[in-house]
């Protein structure tokens, strides 16, 4: 193979092969055989460490920790801040058990009392024998239809069910209109019953000879209203409508008279 026909790829492969052969020859010749196998030892000794005090110090007196209370670490200005332990703050002291029994629920196994502050606000629910989340120190001991007994830090307290005293609230719905319609209906019904009661009773028809078995009882009039039937609440026409109807009737009668007179004169 002539060298003139070699490509770039062929030249690169040839160079790599030549370098590999050169490294192999140097390794066989003893390249790297004279390097030291271990470093020489340092004759100078290392400095000794200082002796540390024992870690078991123990608790000191209270005066040794006074600076921690005088300059608190977790305070922004490193000054003591007032704080209250849970159950001894002003909120607990002022939050007296001042409620009104508004509702009592006695349904199956459910025994529930609902309380509300006298001035209004959110309601608090107590189950029989349990405490409320907002007032864990108070517990519902007994519950009846109109009272509830609670036990807490202030002792035993019984609350009666609040009764509406008639002050405030909305007025009852007026039923005068409905009552008036009922009176009109009852009056119309009584008027319809009265003609039926005053109507003469029909005398029984004597049975003819040979017609004893096929004789049927007299039938009541079809238009007689049945007692107890609901009255028809038809609207009553006003006086103006009655006058207009009368005027139309009189006008029609006058027209009929004129037609009769004209027909008589023509004959």
Secondary structure, DSSP 8 states (H G I E B T S, - for coil): --GGG--HHHHHHHHHHHHHHHHHHHHHTTTTTTS-SS-----S----------S------GGGGHHHHHS-TTSTTSS------TTSSHHHHH-----EEEEEEEETTEEEEEEE-TT----EEEEBT-B-SS-TT-EEEEE-SSEEEEEETTEEEEEEB----S-SS------HHHHHHHHHHHHHHHHHHHHHHHS---------TT-SSS-------TT---TT----------HHHHHHHHHHHHHHHHHHHHHHHHHHHH-
